[in-house]
């Protein structure tokens, strides 16, 4: 039996974190799944709620941003000898019932990372983000295709599972900014296999996504430049 | 040629920079390692100002019209070197701080869990 860990980064998620963790502990999956919440120096009561409800969590002593938080999760996974780590958002966007679908290709050894994708067939339903964001994701996807020759349909999805080899890469180097698309490019450069499986996502329950509309142009320029720079880096 | 007044101003300017850097190095506010780049840059510039023939020769070699232009170019080049090296240092430190935060946080969680079972 493979040891599986869900890594749940949480920054100011006091209204969502308990629901997310309850959905995990109450789920009836075939595989036994552990979880760890990484409280990324939240300014609200996220840490307190984790303490009171005996939620397995690490409090980062200072805010690191999503990349640093997730990397802490990978370090925890390696320290505790997990075989598969799944990144799972603390804001209620991701559905625990898709975890088995995402880890399946990795258990079978078909790939090193498997992304839960909103944009591959047969996936007609579910929350697919706003129109403008879909266009943005398409551009990022096209950019990755140009620089790595691989088509990744949902490179910004934070719902992804990785095997031990990738975990060991991630504890050494994990991008702090825009970690989802950048880590994807990084792995492709390192010649790891990445596949995608269709998943449905929910709307965010509370709070705002970390990508604000007025910042989206800035975000796009940064991500595209970062992809370019990552693709010329030596690994 | 380079005018005497520009020579004098440059000389004073460089000496002030060297004095400031030395002041902070003596007070242990700048580490020896990071003061070196400042000494290196200012001393090279000082050479050109104290011995103008070197500057004039280099100006002709590079096809620059006025020697003072080369002096400004050198100053800008050295500022680039200093800022790029600062960027490298900041990147390094960011990585180190991140590592510290992560490891301490993981340790704290471990200690907390061990105390629970006691």
Interface residues (C-beta under 8 A of the other chain):
Chain A: X57 X58 X59 X60 X61 X62 X64 X68 X71 X72 X75 X76 X79 X176
Chain B: X94 X98 X101 X102 X104 X105 X106 X108 X109
